[in-house]
């Protein structure tokens, strides 16, 4: 392996380390106002440096970087090929990181979303007290305290008619789902 290839590999390694810092701990190294990004993201710099270094190392070896007397042409060719690989990698990184940052997410469920859900009684509900029910909210099972106008045995199917708090509901029995 030639010294030219080694230099390009080190540059590529710096890109990988920069990416690791950006993904794992950039918020710890952030300076300035937290809501202001610079003109270039750390991920874009990491993509450019990494792609440039590794593509340059590959080009250096393929162009005969170990041969003596041809170092100037090999270096220029490796730099050109490194830039040729780094620019699209940087562009794709910027596009993907923007897409990930701007990705829409569902709203956080509230207790109003509990009203109208179907579920099953986990712990029997006495007439003058609380039992427990399991309902699905946002596709996830949620266990809640429940009360009802009449006693409901464990295993019975229920319908939520009110949600007085975030962790309790008022239910009524329903016929089993077919």
Secondary structure, DSSP 8 states (H G I E B T S, - for coil): --HHHHHHHHHHHHHHHHHHHHHHHHHHH--S-TT---SS-HHHHHHHHHHHHHHHHHHHHHTTTTSTT-HHHHHHHHHHHHHHHHHHHHHHHHHHHHHHHT--------GGGGTT-EEEEEE-B-TTS-EEEEEEETTEEEEEEEEESS-B-TT-EEEEEE-SSSSEEEEEE-----
